[in-house]
Amino acid sequence: MSTTPKYYAYSVRSRGKDKRAIWTRIGAVWAQDKGQGLNIEIEALPLNFDGKIVLMPPKSASQSADTFEGEVD
């Protein structure tokens, strides 16, 4: 397994109209060594979870922010 995740898993919480959503990194995703599947490692469970987890590719090799604000579809 590679040491760099293929994706990071985020819990995205909407704060309502005209406010940016809160993105909290809760885990990472790696490709399986054999086969076509993916392994998701969850490090934290979000409070008030609404069932939405977003997977995003790493922005750079030095990405370290666990929480940030951003848009969500």
KETI-965437 format. One record per residue: residue in three letters; x, y, z of N, C-alpha, C in turn; residue number from 0. Coordinates in Angstrom, 2 decimals. Atoms other than C-alpha are relative to their C-alpha. Last residue first. Layout:
N
+------+---------+---------+---------+---------+----------+---------+---------+---------+---------+-----+
| type |  n_east | n_north |    n_up | ca_east | ca_north |   ca_up |  c_east | c_north |    c_up | seq |
+------+---------+---------+---------+---------+----------+---------+---------+---------+---------+-----+
|  Ala |       X |       Y |       Z |       X |        Y |       Z |       X |       Y |       Z | NUM |
...
+------+---------+---------+---------+---------+----------+---------+---------+---------+---------+-----+
//
This chain:
73
+------+---------+---------+---------+---------+----------+---------+---------+---------+---------+-----+
| type |  n_east | n_north |    n_up | ca_east | ca_north |   ca_up |  c_east | c_north |    c_up | seq |
+------+---------+---------+---------+---------+----------+---------+---------+---------+---------+-----+
|  Asp |    1.12 |    0.15 |    0.94 |  -22.58 |    20.46 |   -3.91 |   -1.18 |   -0.59 |    0.71 |  72 |
|  Val |    0.43 |    1.39 |    0.13 |  -20.21 |    21.71 |   -1.21 |   -1.18 |   -0.04 |   -0.95 |  71 |
|  Glu |    1.30 |    0.22 |    0.61 |  -18.21 |    24.93 |   -1.05 |   -0.31 |   -1.49 |   -0.06 |  70 |
|  Gly |    0.07 |    0.07 |    1.46 |  -15.33 |    25.42 |    1.32 |   -1.41 |   -0.21 |   -0.46 |  69 |
|  Glu |    1.30 |   -0.36 |    0.50 |  -14.15 |    25.92 |    4.90 |    0.01 |   -0.05 |   -1.51 |  68 |
|  Phe |    0.02 |   -1.22 |    0.78 |  -11.20 |    24.06 |    6.32 |   -1.40 |    0.28 |   -0.44 |  67 |
|  Thr |    1.28 |   -0.67 |    0.09 |  -10.36 |    21.38 |    8.85 |    0.12 |    1.26 |   -0.85 |  66 |
|  Asp |    1.04 |    0.98 |   -0.29 |   -7.55 |    18.82 |    8.93 |   -1.39 |    0.60 |   -0.17 |  65 |
|  Ala |    1.17 |   -0.55 |   -0.67 |   -4.98 |    21.03 |    7.21 |   -1.05 |   -1.07 |    0.19 |  64 |
|  Ser |    0.04 |    0.35 |   -1.41 |   -1.79 |    19.10 |    6.43 |   -1.23 |    0.52 |    0.72 |  63 |
|  Gln |    1.29 |   -0.39 |   -0.55 |   -1.41 |    18.94 |    2.66 |   -0.09 |   -0.44 |    1.45 |  62 |
|  Ser |   -0.17 |   -0.60 |   -1.32 |    2.33 |    18.63 |    1.98 |   -1.31 |    0.42 |    0.63 |  61 |
|  Ala |   -0.65 |    0.96 |   -0.89 |    2.13 |    16.18 |   -0.94 |    0.12 |    0.53 |    1.42 |  60 |
|  Ser |   -1.45 |    0.06 |    0.19 |   -0.34 |    18.47 |   -2.63 |    0.57 |   -1.01 |    0.97 |  59 |
|  Lys |   -0.37 |   -1.18 |    0.79 |   -4.06 |    19.00 |   -3.11 |    1.49 |    0.01 |   -0.29 |  58 |
|  Pro |   -0.90 |   -0.92 |   -0.69 |   -4.87 |    15.44 |   -2.00 |    0.36 |    1.18 |   -0.91 |  57 |
|  Pro |   -1.42 |    0.34 |    0.15 |   -7.80 |    13.95 |   -3.91 |    0.85 |    1.00 |    0.78 |  56 |
|  Met |   -0.72 |   -0.96 |    0.84 |  -11.26 |    14.57 |   -2.44 |    1.44 |   -0.43 |   -0.13 |  55 |
|  Leu |   -1.37 |    0.44 |    0.23 |  -13.78 |    12.09 |   -1.00 |    0.65 |    0.96 |   -0.98 |  54 |
|  Val |   -0.55 |   -0.40 |    1.29 |  -16.95 |    13.66 |    0.44 |    1.43 |   -0.49 |   -0.08 |  53 |
|  Ile |   -1.46 |    0.00 |   -0.09 |  -18.92 |    12.02 |    3.27 |    0.51 |    0.28 |   -1.41 |  52 |
|  Lys |   -0.81 |   -0.42 |    1.13 |  -22.62 |    12.87 |    3.53 |    1.48 |    0.00 |    0.35 |  51 |
|  Gly |   -0.15 |    1.04 |    0.99 |  -24.93 |    10.92 |    5.83 |    0.87 |    0.36 |   -1.18 |  50 |
|  Asp |    1.16 |    0.02 |    0.87 |  -26.24 |    13.84 |    7.87 |    0.12 |   -1.02 |   -1.14 |  49 |
|  Phe |   -0.30 |    0.50 |    1.34 |  -23.83 |    13.38 |   10.78 |   -1.27 |   -0.09 |   -0.83 |  48 |
|  Asn |    1.12 |   -0.48 |    0.83 |  -24.71 |    15.54 |   13.78 |    0.17 |   -0.42 |   -1.46 |  47 |
|  Leu |    1.22 |   -0.24 |   -0.77 |  -21.27 |    14.75 |   15.24 |   -1.06 |    0.54 |   -0.95 |  46 |
|  Pro |    0.53 |   -1.36 |   -0.16 |  -18.66 |    13.39 |   12.83 |   -1.25 |    0.03 |    0.88 |  45 |
|  Leu |    1.41 |    0.02 |    0.41 |  -16.91 |    10.05 |   13.42 |   -0.58 |    1.38 |    0.26 |  44 |
|  Ala |    0.92 |   -0.72 |   -0.88 |  -13.12 |    10.21 |   13.48 |   -1.41 |   -0.13 |   -0.54 |  43 |
|  Glu |   -0.71 |   -0.34 |   -1.23 |  -10.18 |     8.25 |   12.05 |   -0.90 |    0.69 |    1.01 |  42 |
|  Ile |    0.65 |   -1.11 |   -0.69 |  -12.01 |     6.48 |    9.21 |    0.68 |    0.20 |    1.34 |  41 |
|  Glu |   -0.36 |    0.03 |   -1.42 |   -9.78 |     4.31 |    7.03 |   -0.57 |    1.25 |    0.65 |  40 |
|  Ile |    0.23 |   -1.27 |   -0.69 |  -11.37 |     3.71 |    3.63 |    0.34 |   -0.20 |    1.47 |  39 |
|  Asn |    0.12 |    0.16 |   -1.44 |   -9.94 |     0.90 |    1.49 |   -0.17 |    1.38 |    0.62 |  38 |
|  Leu |   -0.59 |   -1.06 |   -0.82 |  -10.57 |     1.03 |   -2.25 |   -0.21 |   -0.34 |    1.47 |  37 |
|  Gly |    0.73 |   -0.66 |   -1.07 |  -11.28 |    -1.76 |   -4.70 |    0.79 |    1.08 |    0.70 |  36 |
|  Gln |    0.40 |   -1.35 |    0.42 |   -9.82 |    -2.69 |   -8.08 |   -0.67 |    0.79 |    1.11 |  35 |
|  Gly |    1.40 |   -0.23 |    0.35 |   -7.88 |    -5.79 |   -7.19 |   -0.27 |    1.47 |   -0.29 |  34 |
|  Lys |    0.45 |    0.94 |    1.03 |   -4.67 |    -6.43 |   -5.32 |   -1.47 |    0.28 |   -0.28 |  33 |
|  Asp |   -1.20 |    0.53 |    0.65 |   -2.84 |    -3.75 |   -3.35 |   -0.35 |   -0.94 |   -1.14 |  32 |
|  Gln |   -0.41 |    1.31 |   -0.49 |   -6.13 |    -1.98 |   -2.62 |    1.23 |   -0.47 |   -0.76 |  31 |
|  Ala |    0.33 |    1.08 |    0.93 |   -6.28 |     1.72 |   -3.49 |    0.49 |   -1.32 |    0.60 |  30 |
|  Trp |   -1.10 |    0.56 |    0.76 |   -6.08 |     3.99 |   -0.45 |   -0.54 |   -1.04 |   -0.96 |  29 |
|  Val |    0.37 |    1.10 |    0.89 |   -8.64 |     6.30 |    1.15 |    1.23 |   -0.43 |   -0.78 |  28 |
|  Ala |   -0.72 |    0.05 |    1.26 |   -8.18 |     8.66 |    4.11 |   -0.38 |   -1.27 |   -0.76 |  27 |
|  Gly |   -0.69 |    1.23 |    0.35 |  -10.03 |     9.76 |    7.22 |    0.70 |    0.10 |   -1.34 |  26 |
|  Ile |    0.30 |    1.09 |   -0.95 |  -12.15 |    12.32 |    9.04 |    0.71 |   -1.30 |   -0.35 |  25 |
|  Arg |   -0.60 |    1.24 |    0.48 |  -11.10 |    15.63 |    7.46 |   -0.17 |   -1.09 |    1.05 |  24 |
|  Thr |   -0.87 |    0.57 |   -1.03 |  -13.57 |    18.31 |    8.51 |    0.55 |   -1.33 |   -0.51 |  23 |
|  Trp |   -0.57 |    1.27 |    0.42 |  -15.15 |    20.56 |    5.88 |    0.94 |   -0.47 |    1.08 |  22 |
|  Ile |   -1.18 |    0.36 |   -0.78 |  -17.40 |    23.36 |    7.17 |    0.42 |   -1.40 |   -0.43 |  21 |
|  Ala |    0.08 |    1.28 |   -0.71 |  -19.80 |    24.79 |    4.59 |    1.30 |   -0.25 |    0.76 |  20 |
|  Arg |   -0.81 |    1.09 |    0.57 |  -19.62 |    28.46 |    3.68 |   -0.13 |   -1.25 |    0.87 |  19 |
|  Lys |   -1.14 |    0.34 |   -0.86 |  -22.46 |    30.72 |    4.76 |    0.73 |   -1.17 |   -0.64 |  18 |
|  Asp |   -1.02 |   -1.06 |   -0.02 |  -24.89 |    32.55 |    2.44 |    1.15 |   -0.26 |    0.97 |  17 |
|  Lys |   -0.11 |   -0.91 |    1.13 |  -27.73 |    30.11 |    3.19 |    1.05 |    1.09 |    0.26 |  16 |
|  Gly |    1.14 |   -0.79 |    0.42 |  -27.15 |    27.53 |    5.86 |    0.33 |    0.96 |   -1.13 |  15 |
|  Arg |    0.37 |   -0.93 |   -1.07 |  -24.23 |    26.12 |    7.79 |   -1.15 |    0.90 |   -0.39 |  14 |
|  Ser |    0.52 |   -1.26 |    0.49 |  -23.73 |    23.01 |    5.65 |   -0.39 |    0.87 |    1.19 |  13 |
|  Arg |    1.20 |   -0.48 |   -0.67 |  -21.60 |    20.30 |    7.21 |   -0.39 |    1.37 |   -0.53 |  12 |
|  Val |    0.30 |   -1.37 |    0.42 |  -19.13 |    18.34 |    5.12 |   -1.32 |    0.41 |    0.62 |  11 |
|  Ser |    1.39 |   -0.22 |   -0.36 |  -17.50 |    15.24 |    6.63 |   -0.27 |    1.46 |   -0.33 |  10 |
|  Tyr |    0.44 |   -1.16 |   -0.76 |  -14.30 |    14.71 |    4.72 |   -1.47 |   -0.13 |    0.36 |   9 |
|  Ala |    1.43 |    0.02 |   -0.29 |  -12.48 |    11.62 |    3.43 |   -0.34 |    1.18 |    0.91 |   8 |
|  Tyr |    0.29 |   -0.24 |   -1.41 |   -9.05 |    12.14 |    1.87 |   -1.51 |    0.01 |    0.15 |   7 |
|  Tyr |    0.98 |   -1.04 |   -0.34 |   -8.25 |    10.54 |   -1.46 |    0.04 |    0.23 |    1.50 |   6 |
|  Lys |    0.56 |   -0.36 |    1.30 |   -5.54 |     8.38 |   -3.09 |   -1.00 |    1.14 |    0.18 |   5 |
|  Pro |    1.37 |    0.39 |    0.30 |   -3.66 |     8.36 |    0.20 |   -0.41 |    0.43 |   -1.41 |   4 |
|  Thr |    0.82 |   -1.17 |    0.32 |    0.14 |     8.66 |    0.13 |   -1.41 |   -0.45 |   -0.34 |   3 |
|  Thr |    0.08 |   -0.82 |   -1.21 |    2.04 |     5.87 |    1.93 |   -0.83 |    1.25 |   -0.22 |   2 |
|  Ser |   -0.72 |   -1.25 |    0.07 |    1.26 |     3.46 |   -0.90 |   -0.13 |    0.78 |    1.31 |   1 |
|  Met |    0.85 |   -1.18 |    0.00 |    0.00 |     0.00 |    0.00 |    0.89 |    1.24 |    0.00 |   0 |
+------+---------+---------+---------+---------+----------+---------+---------+---------+---------+-----+
//
